[in-house]
Amino acid sequence: MKRVPVSVPWKEGLHMRPAARLVKRAMRFRSELRLRLGDNMADLRSIIAVVLLGAGCGAMLEVEASGGDENEAVEAIAAVFQDTE
């Protein structure tokens, strides 16, 4: 399992538009991908689960992946958090 910490850069928090980008990117990989906020976890292939995390601006999350392409998967998901638009 590979884990990478990320921070929510969007002033509106993790809302529908960035959540959609995350889900779209997650669909490219075979690995299981999850987003963790404290004790709460969301499947990165479910836009509803991602939005329901309720992660506000500045929240510290952890991207988790397990599978054959986990390294590439966490890097690709973490890159979405670098885009502040």
N, C-alpha and C positions, 0 to 999 in steps of 0.2 A: 504494500500500500504506500502510495506517495501522497504527501500532504504539503500544501503551500499556504501560508497566511496571506490574506489580501485585506484591503480596506475599501469601504464603499466611498467612492469619490464624488458621487452625484449629489447635488444639494437637495434634491427631492428624495434621496434615499434610493433603495433598490426597487424601482417602480417598473411598470410594464415594459417600457422600451428597452432598458438594459437587460431585463429578465428575458425578453424575447431573443436578444443577441446571445445571451448565455446558453439558452436552450438550443438555439440553432447551431451554435458552435459545439455543444455537447453531443449533438446527434452525429457528428463526424467520426466519433470514436467508438470502439468496441468496449472499452473499459467502463465499469460502473463509476459514475461520477456523482458526488454529493457535495453539498454546501452546508457547512456547519456554522451555527451562531449559538454559542454557549452550548446548552443541552439539546437544542433543536437542530434537526437535520432535514434537508430537502433534496430530493432526487433532482439532479440538474436537467433531466429530460421532461420535467413537469413545470410549466410556467406558473401554475397556481401554487405549487409547493414552494417555489422560489420566492414569489411575491408574498406569500403568507408568512415567511420568516420575519417580515417586518423590519428589515435592516435599514436603519437610518443612515444619514450621511456621517461618515467617520467610523461606522461600526466595523469591528474587526471580525472577519470571517475566516474560515479555513476551507480550502478546496481539497477534497479527498478523491483519489482515484485508485481503483484496483483493477488490474487486467494487463494484457499484453502491451498496450500502448499508453500506460498510465503516465509516463514521463512527459510525452508529447501532449497528452490530454490536459494535465494540470498547467503546463506552460501556456497552452492555447486559451484556457479559461482565465488564468491570471492576467493574460494580456488584455482581456475585455475590461478589467478593472483599471487599466492604465489609460483608457479612453474616457476622458471627462466630459465629452459632449453628450 
